Amino acid sequence: MSAALQIPLHSFHAAQGARFVDFGGWNMPVQYSSILEEHKAVREAAGLFDVSHMGEFHVSGSDAALFLDRLVVNAVAKAPVGKAIYSPMCHSNGTVVDDLIIYRTAEDAFLVCVNASNIEKDFGWFLKQAERWGLLVEIEDHSDAYALLALQGPNAATILEAVGLGEALSMGRFRHEQVAYLGGKIRICRTGYTGEDGFEIYVSPKAAETLAGEILAEGVAHGLKLCGLGARDSLRLEAGLPLYGHELSDTITPPEAGLDWTVKFGKDDFIGKNALSEQQAEGVSRRVLHFKLEGRRIAREGTQVRDEAGNEVGQVLSGTLSPMLNCPIGSAIVQSEAQAGSLFVDLRGHRLPLQVAKPPLHKA
């Protein structure tokens, strides 16, 4: 088995006491102090994540906007320069190849962020569709050219200003812009994957360690902590945000995942439109829900969800302990007709009722 890939800031994280795990083939920091402390820091102050394992494609050319509009379910072609668009990218049957964030950087150019474990698959999918449609578009994998830092939490804006990047603070949510840094350019985006205000910073690997060090040095006074994948997962699950391979996958469609709002049926055409139109007309037979549990037992992925009569009506997709609620939380995909009744999971012989709740769970 090949060794796990290392992100550009591996040595920086090791020096900060990070614990590492293999995540999608990458050696990634999972925690520094504790997941509990890191999670609470993001909710109450700020956290800095390194997500440089994510993939980045450049899509350009006179047909670039048309190409992406056909490729994903959300609307891209009419988005202005400086806009970020979140969208699933579907197979013809409506299930999901991956979910992406697309940044329009010019009228004929886009930066596309893809999930780390799907870089090779997605790049092949992009090339295949471009060839099939015969559009004037150039697709390049620039994943190695970027490090990606995520500064999240209520004090994120204050910290960004403290490191001299305050000009980006006027951006609205799901906007992005380039700013000067160390004699070059970095791209700052106001998106986020925690349910808090925050910024994603695309920076060259060469400049990334300097920027991370500055953010850490300035951020400590504002309660910032370095955060790993453990807190990232518990934060996104509290916020009700999907993770590919769990709430979205090649067996789950956007409407089943509760992402109906991303599917723009008014577009002329896109991959999966016929299947998703049919699903919209008939109604989804199952849908993702979020829940809390009493006690301390976590319902892990794959745990069966049952109705009052004991019939299996779904399964858990994600599960963890919520540091803010101090109880187990999770997501599950459950038959639509069963969601009106009582639902349960069996954990080591204990029948526990699901307390269905609408995200963000820590505010429900």
Summary of the structure (lengths in Angstrom):
residues: 364
radius of gyration: 20.7
end to end distance: 44.1
largest distance: 66.0
contacts: 1257
relative contact order: 0.15
helix: 29%
strand: 35%
